[in-house]
Amino acid sequence: MTSSHWPRRLLVIALLATAAALGVWAFQPRHETSEAIGGPTLATPLWSARRTPELIREDIGARRLAYGLGLAVADVDACVLVDDERTRRVTIGDDKELIPASATKILTGSGLLAALGADHTFTTTVNATAPPDGSGAVGDLWLVGGGDPVLSTADYRAFLAEDPSRVDDPTTSLEELADAVVAAGVRHVDTLHGDDTRQDTARTVDGWDPTYPDQGVIGPLSALTVNDGYVEWGSLNVGAPDPAAYAADELAQLLEDRGVSVDATTGTDASPGDSESLAAVDSAPLGDLVGAMIRSSDNQTAEVLTRELGANAGEGTTAHGLEASAAALDDLGIDERRSLSDGSGLNRENHVACDAFIDALRSSETGAVREGLAVAGESGTLAERFRGTPLEGRLHAKTGYLNGVTALTGILDTEQGRPLTFAFLGNGGFDRAGAYQLQSDVATAIAAYPDVAPAEALVPAPLPPA
């Protein structure tokens, strides 16, 4: 039992003891008592537990919830915490640091918001060393990546619109950038270069399963990615060998569609120091990107923005991004029992205590994270889950899954009007079906809280006066 429970437990015990001690008085004829003290008759004595039945109801409910959750996670290595607006209701395994899978994105998003602010945007530019001449010709243009993870073409946006989990994801239009190049007077380009030198050239993160790229779990990492780095998508996702070159090719095609001739393209080529922006396009605000990353569990956004956080701190690497994120989380007062090796949660070397997620969800600086939580039966990774159950529309959560790892953390609306903030991590020998069942069992148990008779039934009314 945690120390935070003692004040409430002592209050309940004191009330019950007082009610018992004064029981005879409580059930005496009221006219005798009122005459003795010269005051009005009290239907319920002043020191009766009946005056604070909700405290008793909550205490019983919390005990039942802890019991139910204990049964649900009995066969796995787990931590489960449940808080209401006033106190902690359930504590299971709070001393454990477990693999969090995609729940990691809650911490990634919180760190990004704390470090950069919800209004921060990422700019992709087209640079040139000189403006176009009288005929609209320029020798070279550089498409310069600014760490925007959602730069895309119309066909990829149409593909996302067919996915219930990603239909509302913000994107940045590459067509808009092509229009801006044309508006700048460009009609001919000798060579269009792709420049992703703002971040390092590592396309994956150390420690990842090497099959992730082939499985389409995540595209190649780069400061300049278009269409999540995929050259093909759908039933099979194929990553670009050189994301910067692929982005240059896509822009070149869009320019040619607009009447601009492009002789050649190339990639991973830094723009000269004397080049200047000829055209630019901004991403949606970071708050919107973080919200979508949480809602649809976007691995690409989580990793590219982690590296971009490093670039803002001096070096566009995963390691530097994680250092900057850790410092920002420390400033927010997030529980320090966390060791992260990536931003998406794909790395099995990540270990976090459940308290870190509770802290992040309750921080005043992480509104975009809370707003981005998927809603059961309605949006994101929960769009097609829990429909027709008491959880539909009430459960707002970030899911997580790797082989043998499951996570569910978020906020559940209660009938009493006080939302419950919770975190659940489970590590064991289960498969995807088992992981989803554990998530369901935990969420269902929490949704039943307090699962107790009405408050007035817990403390019987006094006998009527004789």
PEHU-V192701 format. One record per backbone hydrogen bond with DSSP energy under -0.5 kcal/mol. CO is the residue of the C=O (numbers start at 1). NH is the residue of the N-H. E is the energy in kcal/mol with one decimal. If there is no record, write none. Layout:
co=CO nh=NH e=E
co=CO nh=NH e=E
This chain:
co=2 nh=5 e=-1.7
co=3 nh=6 e=-1.1
co=3 nh=7 e=-0.5
co=5 nh=9 e=-2.4
co=6 nh=10 e=-3.2
co=7 nh=11 e=-1.9
co=8 nh=12 e=-2.5
co=9 nh=13 e=-2.7
co=10 nh=14 e=-2.6
co=11 nh=15 e=-2.5
co=12 nh=16 e=-2.6
co=13 nh=17 e=-2.8
co=14 nh=18 e=-2.6
co=15 nh=19 e=-2.7
co=16 nh=20 e=-2.3
co=17 nh=21 e=-2.7
co=18 nh=22 e=-2.1
co=20 nh=23 e=-1.4
co=22 nh=26 e=-2.7
co=23 nh=27 e=-1.4
co=24 nh=27 e=-0.6
co=25 nh=28 e=-1.3
co=29 nh=33 e=-1.4
co=30 nh=34 e=-2.8
co=31 nh=35 e=-2.0
co=32 nh=36 e=-1.9
co=33 nh=37 e=-1.7
co=34 nh=38 e=-1.5
co=34 nh=39 e=-1.0
co=41 nh=43 e=-0.6
co=45 nh=48 e=-1.0
co=46 nh=48 e=-0.6
co=48 nh=51 e=-1.8
co=49 nh=52 e=-1.5
co=50 nh=53 e=-0.8
co=52 nh=55 e=-0.8
co=52 nh=56 e=-0.9
co=53 nh=57 e=-2.6
co=54 nh=58 e=-2.7
co=55 nh=59 e=-2.0
co=56 nh=60 e=-2.5
co=57 nh=61 e=-2.7
co=58 nh=62 e=-2.7
co=59 nh=63 e=-1.8
co=60 nh=64 e=-2.3
co=61 nh=65 e=-2.6
co=62 nh=66 e=-2.7
co=63 nh=67 e=-2.1
co=64 nh=68 e=-2.7
co=65 nh=69 e=-2.8
co=66 nh=70 e=-2.3
co=67 nh=71 e=-2.0
co=68 nh=72 e=-2.0
co=69 nh=73 e=-1.9
co=71 nh=74 e=-1.0
co=73 nh=76 e=-1.6
co=76 nh=78 e=-0.8
co=77 nh=427 e=-2.7
co=79 nh=425 e=-2.1
co=80 nh=92 e=-2.3
co=81 nh=423 e=-2.0
co=82 nh=89 e=-3.3
co=82 nh=90 e=-1.7
co=83 nh=421 e=-2.5
co=87 nh=84 e=-2.6
co=90 nh=82 e=-1.9
co=92 nh=80 e=-2.6
co=93 nh=96 e=-1.9
co=96 nh=98 e=-0.5
co=96 nh=354 e=-0.5
co=98 nh=352 e=-2.6
co=100 nh=103 e=-1.7
co=101 nh=104 e=-2.0
co=102 nh=105 e=-1.9
co=103 nh=106 e=-2.0
co=103 nh=107 e=-0.6
co=104 nh=107 e=-0.9
co=104 nh=108 e=-2.2
co=105 nh=109 e=-2.9
co=106 nh=110 e=-1.8
co=107 nh=111 e=-2.5
co=108 nh=112 e=-2.2
co=109 nh=113 e=-2.4
co=110 nh=114 e=-2.3
co=111 nh=115 e=-2.2
co=112 nh=116 e=-2.9
co=112 nh=117 e=-0.7
co=113 nh=117 e=-1.3
co=117 nh=120 e=-1.4
co=118 nh=287 e=-2.9
co=120 nh=286 e=-2.5
co=122 nh=283 e=-1.8
co=124 nh=281 e=-2.1
co=125 nh=144 e=-2.9
co=126 nh=278 e=-3.7
co=126 nh=279 e=-1.4
co=127 nh=142 e=-2.2
co=128 nh=276 e=-2.8
co=133 nh=136 e=-2.1
co=136 nh=187 e=-3.8
co=136 nh=188 e=-1.9
co=137 nh=133 e=-2.2
co=138 nh=190 e=-1.5
co=139 nh=190 e=-0.7
co=139 nh=191 e=-1.7
co=141 nh=193 e=-3.2
co=142 nh=127 e=-2.8
co=142 nh=144 e=-0.8
co=143 nh=145 e=-0.6
co=143 nh=195 e=-3.2
co=144 nh=125 e=-1.7
co=147 nh=149 e=-0.6
co=148 nh=151 e=-0.6
co=148 nh=225 e=-0.6
co=150 nh=172 e=-2.4
co=151 nh=227 e=-2.3
co=151 nh=228 e=-0.5
co=152 nh=174 e=-2.8
co=153 nh=157 e=-2.1
co=154 nh=158 e=-2.1
co=155 nh=159 e=-1.5
co=156 nh=160 e=-2.3
co=157 nh=161 e=-1.9
co=158 nh=162 e=-0.6
co=159 nh=162 e=-1.1
co=160 nh=163 e=-1.8
co=162 nh=164 e=-0.7
co=163 nh=166 e=-1.8
co=163 nh=167 e=-1.2
co=164 nh=380 e=-0.5
co=166 nh=169 e=-2.1
co=172 nh=152 e=-2.8
co=173 nh=177 e=-1.0
co=174 nh=178 e=-2.1
co=175 nh=179 e=-2.5
co=176 nh=180 e=-1.7
co=177 nh=181 e=-1.8
co=178 nh=182 e=-2.1
co=179 nh=183 e=-2.5
co=180 nh=184 e=-1.2
co=181 nh=186 e=-1.5
co=182 nh=185 e=-2.0
co=187 nh=261 e=-2.0
co=188 nh=138 e=-2.4
co=189 nh=263 e=-2.5
co=190 nh=264 e=-0.9
co=191 nh=141 e=-2.3
co=191 nh=193 e=-0.6
co=192 nh=266 e=-2.0
co=193 nh=143 e=-3.5
co=193 nh=195 e=-0.5
co=194 nh=196 e=-0.6
co=194 nh=269 e=-2.6
co=195 nh=145 e=-3.0
co=196 nh=199 e=-1.3
co=196 nh=223 e=-0.6
co=203 nh=221 e=-1.6
co=205 nh=208 e=-1.9
co=209 nh=212 e=-2.1
co=211 nh=215 e=-2.1
co=212 nh=216 e=-0.6
co=212 nh=217 e=-2.1
co=212 nh=218 e=-0.6
co=213 nh=216 e=-1.0
co=223 nh=147 e=-2.1
co=226 nh=229 e=-1.4
co=227 nh=230 e=-2.2
co=229 nh=240 e=-2.9
co=232 nh=238 e=-2.3
co=236 nh=238 e=-0.5
co=237 nh=239 e=-0.5
co=238 nh=231 e=-2.9
co=238 nh=232 e=-1.3
co=242 nh=246 e=-2.4
co=243 nh=247 e=-2.3
co=244 nh=248 e=-2.1
co=245 nh=249 e=-2.4
co=246 nh=250 e=-2.3
co=247 nh=251 e=-2.3
co=248 nh=252 e=-2.6
co=249 nh=253 e=-2.2
co=250 nh=254 e=-2.0
co=251 nh=255 e=-2.5
co=252 nh=256 e=-2.5
co=253 nh=257 e=-2.2
co=254 nh=258 e=-0.6
co=255 nh=258 e=-0.9
co=255 nh=260 e=-2.8
co=256 nh=259 e=-1.7
co=259 nh=261 e=-0.5
co=261 nh=189 e=-2.7
co=264 nh=192 e=-2.6
co=266 nh=194 e=-1.6
co=272 nh=275 e=-1.7
co=276 nh=128 e=-2.4
co=279 nh=126 e=-2.7
co=281 nh=124 e=-2.5
co=285 nh=288 e=-0.9
co=285 nh=289 e=-1.8
co=286 nh=290 e=-3.2
co=287 nh=291 e=-2.2
co=288 nh=292 e=-2.2
co=289 nh=293 e=-2.4
co=290 nh=294 e=-2.4
co=291 nh=295 e=-2.6
co=292 nh=296 e=-2.7
co=293 nh=297 e=-0.7
co=293 nh=298 e=-1.2
co=295 nh=381 e=-2.2
co=297 nh=299 e=-0.9
co=298 nh=302 e=-1.9
co=299 nh=303 e=-2.2
co=300 nh=304 e=-2.7
co=301 nh=305 e=-2.3
co=302 nh=306 e=-1.3
co=303 nh=307 e=-2.1
co=304 nh=308 e=-2.1
co=305 nh=309 e=-2.2
co=306 nh=310 e=-1.4
co=307 nh=311 e=-2.2
co=308 nh=312 e=-2.2
co=309 nh=313 e=-0.9
co=310 nh=315 e=-2.5
co=311 nh=314 e=-1.1
co=315 nh=317 e=-2.1
co=316 nh=200 e=-2.5
co=317 nh=321 e=-2.2
co=318 nh=322 e=-2.6
co=319 nh=323 e=-1.9
co=320 nh=324 e=-2.3
co=321 nh=325 e=-2.4
co=322 nh=326 e=-2.6
co=323 nh=327 e=-2.0
co=324 nh=328 e=-1.9
co=325 nh=329 e=-2.6
co=326 nh=330 e=-2.3
co=327 nh=331 e=-1.9
co=328 nh=332 e=-1.3
co=329 nh=333 e=-0.6
co=329 nh=334 e=-2.3
co=330 nh=333 e=-1.2
co=336 nh=338 e=-2.4
co=337 nh=353 e=-2.3
co=339 nh=351 e=-2.3
co=347 nh=350 e=-1.3
co=351 nh=339 e=-2.9
co=352 nh=98 e=-2.5
co=353 nh=356 e=-1.5
co=353 nh=357 e=-0.6
co=354 nh=357 e=-1.0
co=354 nh=358 e=-1.5
co=355 nh=359 e=-2.6
co=356 nh=360 e=-2.1
co=357 nh=361 e=-2.5
co=358 nh=362 e=-1.5
co=359 nh=363 e=-0.7
co=360 nh=363 e=-0.8
co=363 nh=366 e=-1.1
co=366 nh=369 e=-0.7
co=366 nh=370 e=-1.9
co=367 nh=371 e=-2.8
co=368 nh=372 e=-1.2
co=369 nh=373 e=-0.6
co=370 nh=373 e=-1.1
co=374 nh=397 e=-2.5
co=375 nh=378 e=-2.5
co=375 nh=379 e=-2.2
co=376 nh=393 e=-2.3
co=379 nh=382 e=-1.5
co=380 nh=383 e=-1.9
co=382 nh=377 e=-2.7
co=382 nh=385 e=-1.4
co=385 nh=377 e=-1.0
co=386 nh=389 e=-1.6
co=389 nh=392 e=-1.6
co=391 nh=394 e=-1.9
co=391 nh=395 e=-2.2
co=394 nh=396 e=-0.6
co=394 nh=413 e=-2.0
co=395 nh=376 e=-2.6
co=395 nh=397 e=-0.5
co=396 nh=411 e=-3.1
co=397 nh=374 e=-1.2
co=397 nh=399 e=-0.5
co=398 nh=409 e=-1.8
co=400 nh=407 e=-1.8
co=402 nh=405 e=-2.9
co=404 nh=428 e=-2.5
co=405 nh=402 e=-1.8
co=406 nh=426 e=-2.8
co=407 nh=400 e=-1.4
co=408 nh=424 e=-1.4
co=409 nh=398 e=-2.8
co=410 nh=422 e=-2.5
co=411 nh=396 e=-2.7
co=412 nh=420 e=-2.6
co=414 nh=417 e=-1.3
co=417 nh=419 e=-0.7
co=419 nh=421 e=-0.5
co=420 nh=412 e=-2.7
co=421 nh=83 e=-3.1
co=422 nh=410 e=-1.8
co=423 nh=81 e=-2.2
co=424 nh=408 e=-2.3
co=425 nh=79 e=-1.9
co=426 nh=406 e=-2.6
co=427 nh=77 e=-2.5
co=430 nh=404 e=-1.1
co=431 nh=435 e=-2.5
co=432 nh=436 e=-2.6
co=433 nh=437 e=-2.1
co=434 nh=438 e=-2.1
co=435 nh=439 e=-2.0
co=436 nh=440 e=-2.5
co=437 nh=441 e=-2.9
co=438 nh=442 e=-2.4
co=439 nh=443 e=-2.6
co=440 nh=444 e=-2.6
co=441 nh=445 e=-2.0
co=442 nh=446 e=-2.2
co=443 nh=447 e=-2.4
co=444 nh=448 e=-1.1
co=446 nh=449 e=-1.3
co=448 nh=451 e=-1.1
co=454 nh=457 e=-1.6
co=454 nh=458 e=-0.7
co=455 nh=458 e=-1.1
co=455 nh=459 e=-0.8
co=458 nh=460 e=-0.5
